[in-house]
């Protein structure tokens, strides 16, 4: 039986969509959560661009947005069809900068690990190689853990990841 959306839900989604352009980060996140939980699968992708735009804001806002993206991308593994490749076009937005505070670096690392697929793993592993060389020991250790998780999740790169980790020893 084909899904027929309730007209009230359709009106709610239609009327809240312009709020994704709001300058207020809380409004954008609220609408993004609304879409994530209530919108049909094929309409969820529109929240990604709005959330990425918020990453240019203050560090406090950036931290909250990254936490939300980390949660959505982690659930992607379980519910792959819902948020399929939603944040993949914005992969470079999650690359770590040396000026980022440690908690932001760790959130970005988690997101990159969650977004790793067969098609983008080479880009992500190249980025992780740079992170391992950073002087911050906590972040380097977290990067090594992330490489291990990528090796466990994507069998095609398991050997490459493990040999790279052995070289680090």
N, C-alpha and C positions, 0 to 999 in steps of 0.2 A: 504494500500500500504506500503510495507516494506521500511524503511529508507535506502537510499544509500548515504554514505558519499562522499562528493566531494574528488577526489584524492589529490588535493592541500592541503585541510585541513588535510587529513590523513598523508601526508608527513610532514606538519608543526608539528603535534602532535608527530609523530615518531621521528623527528629530535630535538625537544625540550625536550623530555623525559629525556635524559641523563643529561640535565642541572639541573634537580631536585637534583642531587648529588653535585652540585657546593658548594664551600666553601663561596661564596658570597651570603649573605642573600637576597639582592635585586633581584638577578637573580632567586633564588628559588621562591621568592614571585611572581615575574612576570610570571614565568612558571605556578605556582599554579593558579594564576588568569586566565591565558590563558586556562588551563584545566577546571577550574570551569565554565567558560563561554562558551567554545566551544566544549569540549569533550563530547562524548556520556555518558549517565548516568552511564553505567557500567564501565567506565574508570576513573571517577572522584576520586575514592577512593585512588588512588596512591599518591595524593598530601598530604594526611594526615600525612604519615610517614615523608615526607620531611619537612613539617611545624613543626612537633613535634621536629624534630632534631634541628631546629633553636632555640628552647626554651632554649637550653643549652648555648646560646651565651650571649652577653652583654645585660644589662637591656634595652638599647634603642631598640635593635633588638627584644628582648623578648616582649616589649610593642607593637611594630608594628605588630608582628606576632600574638599576643593574640588579638589585635583589629581585624585583618583579620579573625581569627578563630571565634571570637564572632559574627562577621557579617555573616559568613557562617553558624554557628550553629543557629543563629536567623532566617535566611531564611529557615533553615531546617524545622521549624515548618510549614512554608507556602508551601514549595516545598519538602515535606518529601522524596519523591522517589529519588530526585537528590542526596542528600548527606546523604542518609539513613545510620545511624550508622557509619558514616565515622570516627568520632573521639572517639567513644565509647570504642574501645580497648585501647585507651590511656587516659582513664578517670583519672588515678592517676597522670598523668602529670599536671593536672589542680588543684591538691590539693594545698592549700595555705601553704606556709612556713612562719614561724614567721619573717624570714629575708627579705621577700618580701616587697617592698615599697607599700604604700596604693593603688596607682593606679593599680599596678599589681594584688594585692589581689582582687580589685573590678572587674577587667577584668576576672580573674579566676572564681570568684563567679558567674558572669554573664554566663560564658561558662558552668559551672556545672549546672546551672539552666536550660539553653537551652538544655543540653544533657540529662536531667532527663527523664527517661522512667519508665514504670512499672517494668522492670527487674532490673534496677540499682538504683531505688529510695532509697532503704534501705541503700545502701552504701553512697549515697549522703547525706541523712538526718543524718546519723551517723557523717559524716564529718562536717555538718552544726552545730551539737550540740557542737562540739569542738570550732567552730568559734565564737559562741555566747558567750563563756566564755572568749574570748580574751579581753584584756584591752583597745583596740582601740575602742572607742565608735562609730565612723563613720562606721567602718567595721562591728561591731556587729549589728548595726541598718540595714545595708544593708543585712546582713545575715538573719535577721528576715523578711525583705521584700522578700528575695529569698524563704524562707520557705513558705511564703504566696502565692507566685507565683506557687510554686510546688503544693501546696494544690489546687489551682485553676485549674491547668493544668492536674493533675492526680487525678481523682475522687476517686480512690481506697485508697489513703492515706490522703484524706481530713480530716477525723476525727482524725487521728493520729497527723497530723500537727497542727490542731487547738488545740487539747488538750495539745500538747507540748508548743504552744505559750501561752496558758492560764497559764501554770505552770510557765512560765518566768515572768509573772506579779506578 
